[in-house]
Amino acid sequence: MILESISLENWKKFRNPVEIQFKDGLNVVYGPNESGKTTLMDSLRTTLFSKHSSKAKNIKSIVPWSSQLAPQARITFRNNGDRYRITKTFIQPKSILEKWNNNWEKISEGDLADKAVTKIVGGELPRTGDTKSQNWGIGQCLWMVQGEPIISDELNDETFTSLQSMIGASIESEEEKKIYQSIKDRFSEFYTKTKKQKKGSKLVELNTEIEDINENIRQSKEKLIEKDDLMRKLEDNEFLTGKKKLSLNEAKDHLSNLQKIIEEAQNHKIERENLQREVENLNTRYISIKGKIDEITQITDQINKVNLENDSLTEDKKLQESNLRKVEGEIEGVKEEIKHLKCSMEDLSQEKTAASIAHTTVMREIQLEDKRSRLQDLRSLNQELESKEDAHRSIKAPSRSQLNEIETLINCIRDTRTKLDAIGLNIRASGEFKGSIYLDGERSELENNNWTAHQSVKIELDQGTIDIKSGNENVKLLKSELEKMETELTRLTAPYGEKELEPLRELLNTKNSLEKGIERINADLTKKSEVGMDSLIGEVAELEGKIERNWAMIPDDSPFKNCKDRDKNSVVEILSGKIHEIEENERNLKNNESKLDANMQALQDQHVNIDKCISRDETGIKSNDQFIERSNERLRNLQKDGITVEAMEVEQNQISLELEKKGRVLKMYQDEVLEKEEGPIKDYDTYETQVKRLTEDLREMELSHVRMETDLKNIRGLDLNTLEESLKYKEKTMKDLKRDADAVELLYDLTRHYKENTIVSLTDPIKRIVTDDLTKLLGPRYSLEFDNKMKPCSVTPEGRDDEALLDSLSFGTQEQVWCIFRLALGRLLSKEDKQLVVLDDPLVNTDPLRMHHALEILSESARDLQVVVVTCDVDKYNSLKDAAFISMENL
């Protein structure tokens, strides 16, 4: 299957219609988190392998947030040379499958379209719920879901069938498939995939029925024993009931005899309680009178004590008022001293301000002179820099590499000429003669008696002409090369107006010297100017303005005004000394001020304390007067009936005598309580409780007798023989069914063993590709092993014989192995028809070196199949020149 495009509308974040086109080779879909990359890949799986009428959780989740819109997706793809388009609308169910035949023709719709598209791409629709990887056909192995690089499920039959068709390995014929499926179905009736007995199977149900019958037989036998026990208990219960009735009648007779004694005990209790109330009333009256006498005596004593305390507080108040007036006078004196001190400090502050302004201004004048000097240096350096840059721009000189190239070319020309001279024609003449000589076609003077020619010589004499020609092919080649080199030399040296090496070298040295001078001046400019020249000019102007304003701030009558035109360094030293002197005087004045403030604070604290003492004395006097008033009021209330303390004491003595008399009688009644009240009542309660208990026991025994008779009737209805016959029948049926189940299990194991051994023929091609790619990625570090399900399972590290589970490797390495496995499987399956491999956020835990090799494998794989890589970090894939980059941010 090759994916051409995905169109979405009302699909999660994609409310508006969007369409994404894919190329046949490598596609990189990139964008930040929540840009819709994973949503795009989920839409492919959902559209191909979910029912359009599904109401599963996954379908509900694709509806745009806070809306009731119907999500729609359209997938255009090619398969086995044909082009298809499936359009599905969820929530408002609609499904249409079309095929391209010069235009789009509808071939099915609704449920038929759902089934047809899964048949075309391989796979199946889920029976219920969301689609899972087991439903995706070959996509189970080729499509990596985000965060799930490992293929945890067993490879489906679609993958095995595709590999079988491609490799030509015969796993099983169609007839064998039917037989194997029949065995598998029979096996699934009895067992789960882990060979445990399946819940709800006939074997489990029959076993449960046998256990229930055995339990019923066991319970029936226990009930027969229980029957004998019940009959014996019924007899015992009748005997005990008779004894209980006899005891109950005796207890009722005793209760009747105690009734008269109880009435006498109640009369005794009433007389005792009445006498006790009289004693309590007398005692309350006695305590009340005694309390009044004590309260009057206590109030009188308190009034006398408070009067004495008031006299003491009044004397103390007068003394504190005298001290307060004295402290107030001292505070006024200190305030006057502080006032004079502040005036002196104000005068010093003004003098210090003028001195500080003058000092700051002189320092700024010194700083201004320095900045002006720096500005002049910078201007000089800039002028020198401009001069050198103009000179540098005016010089045309070759670069060092160009000069080396020219020097090499000159040397080659010289060597070539030397070779030509060595193999050329050397002509020497003696004597004098008239005529002309042509060397290689060019006329030469006759004054020289020695000539050299490379190919031809022509001598014209009065008597005739001599032609000499060389037939050496090397001369022609060398001369041709020489002409090319001389032409190249002319081209290289033409911009500089010089052909000789030394003048060209001199030009280069001059230019390099100017460049170094420019670098030196730039370095000096950088060193001497932390800020730019414009900033420095601004700083100079700013300083000049500040200096002028500062001098204007000093009053004309100030002695510091004449510092303006004096020597700057001596003025700074004088001003620093003057400021130091003023600051010393200020510190002395501040010390005096602190002492006065401390003295003032101490006097104010003393004033506050004295004031608090006076207030406290006044509050105490007022509180005592109020207390005396309240106490006198209480005395008046206590004596308002005219009863004196003496009268109350006489009444108290009379009550004491009567209380003693009645107390002796009450003591006699209390001594008789146990004998005349509690004893008879206790005996009555004991027999009354016994009657109630015996009555309850009899009622419980009668109820127990009824229950035992009922249980006995139920036990008599048991049929143990019927249960034992049913057990024998069930056990025989169980034996036959167990024999069938064992036979099915044996057939299932044999067929699986045959199939797993045959799968090895499919694993070898994949193993070879994965091993080669793994070596490119990691080097010869691991040897990868596959299990009988055709998936990578373990590694053998280099130099070791024992295997290690794939899980023992780092997660990053596991991720790389599974990514390579998907690509290898896709390449193998693409030999029949190109396949689609989807890698959602792969290789996130891969270091840069491994990533480089992984990208090479990815590019190589994309030549044989279609690959869609989804990533947040597109920078990792920038080196992929042939990939189509699809940005989700632009949608």
Number of C-alpha atoms within 10 A of each C-alpha: 23 24 23 17 16 20 20 22 20 22 27 19 16 20 17 10 13 14 13 16 13 22 16 20 20 25 22 21 24 23 19 14 10 11 18 19 22 17 15 21 21 15 21 17 17 20 22 28 26 29 29 25 18 18 16 14 10 15 21 16 11 23 22 18 13 6 8 11 18 18 23 26 25 23 22 19 19 20 15 13 10 11 18 23 21 23 22 26 20 24 18 12 17 18 23 21 23 20 19 13 10 6 8 13 13 15 13 18 18 16 15 13 23 27 19 18 23 18 13 13 20 19 24 22 20 16 10 11 14 18 22 15 21 20 23 27 23 29 24 22 26 24 25 24 19 15 11 13 22 16 18 9 12 12 18 18 13 19 20 18 16 18 24 18 13 16 16 11 15 14 21 15 9 8 9 12 12 12 13 18 13 13 19 19 14 16 23 18 18 24 21 12 9 7 11 9 16 18 13 11 14 15 22 16 14 17 16 12 16 19 13 13 17 16 12 15 20 12 12 17 14 11 19 16 12 14 20 11 13 19 14 10 14 17 11 11 15 13 10 12 16 11 11 15 14 11 13 18 12 12 18 14 11 14 17 11 11 15 13 10 15 20 14 13 18 16 12 16 18 11 12 19 14 12 15 18 11 15 18 14 12 17 15 12 15 19 12 13 17 15 12 15 16 12 15 17 13 12 17 14 11 13 18 11 13 17 14 10 13 18 11 13 17 15 11 13 19 12 12 17 14 11 14 17 11 11 15 14 10 14 17 11 11 15 14 10 13 17 11 10 16 14 11 13 19 12 10 16 15 11 18 20 14 21 24 17 18 25 23 16 24 25 17 16 18 14 14 19 13 13 17 15 12 16 19 12 16 21 14 11 17 16 12 15 20 12 13 19 15 12 14 18 10 10 14 14 24 20 15 13 9 13 18 14 15 22 18 12 17 18 12 16 20 13 13 18 17 12 15 22 15 12 16 18 19 13 11 10 11 7 5 8 10 10 13 15 21 17 18 16 12 11 13 13 11 15 7 9 12 11 17 17 22 22 21 18 23 19 15 14 13 9 7 8 12 10 11 13 13 15 9 12 10 12 19 15 12 17 18 12 15 19 13 13 17 16 11 14 18 15 11 18 19 11 11 14 12 15 16 12 15 11 14 22 18 12 19 19 14 16 22 16 14 21 16 12 16 20 13 13 18 15 12 14 20 13 10 14 16 10 11 13 16 10 12 18 14 12 15 19 12 12 18 16 11 15 21 11 12 16 20 11 14 18 11 11 8 11 12 20 17 12 20 15 9 10 10 17 12 11 19 19 12 15 22 15 12 17 19 13 13 18 15 12 15 18 13 13 17 16 12 15 18 13 13 17 16 12 15 19 13 13 17 16 12 16 19 13 14 20 17 13 16 21 13 14 21 16 13 16 21 12 14 18 16 11 15 19 12 14 18 14 11 15 15 13 10 16 13 10 8 9 10 12 16 10 10 15 13 10 13 17 12 11 15 14 11 13 18 12 11 15 17 10 13 18 12 11 19 16 10 14 15 13 11 20 20 16 15 21 18 13 15 20 13 13 20 15 13 17 19 13 13 18 15 12 15 19 13 12 18 15 12 15 18 13 13 18 15 11 14 20 12 12 15 11 8 15 11 14 10 10 15 15 10 14 19 12 11 17 15 11 14 19 12 11 16 15 11 15 19 13 13 21 20 14 16 21 15 12 17 14 12 13 17 16 13 16 20 17 18 19 19 13 15 23 20 13 17 23 20 15 22 23 14 15 22 15 10 13 14 18 14 20 18 16 13 15 18 20 21 22 16 19 20 17 15 10 8 8 8 8 15 15 12 18 12 11 13 11 14 14 18 19 21 23 22 21 24 23 23 24 31 24 23 27 25 22 24 18 13 14 18 21 27 25 29 23 23 22 21 22 21 15 14 16 10 10 10 16 18 16 17 22 17 17 19 19 18 15 20 23 14 20 24 25 30 25 23 23 24 17 13 16 9 15 17 12 11 16 10 12 20 17 20 18 16 16 11 7 13
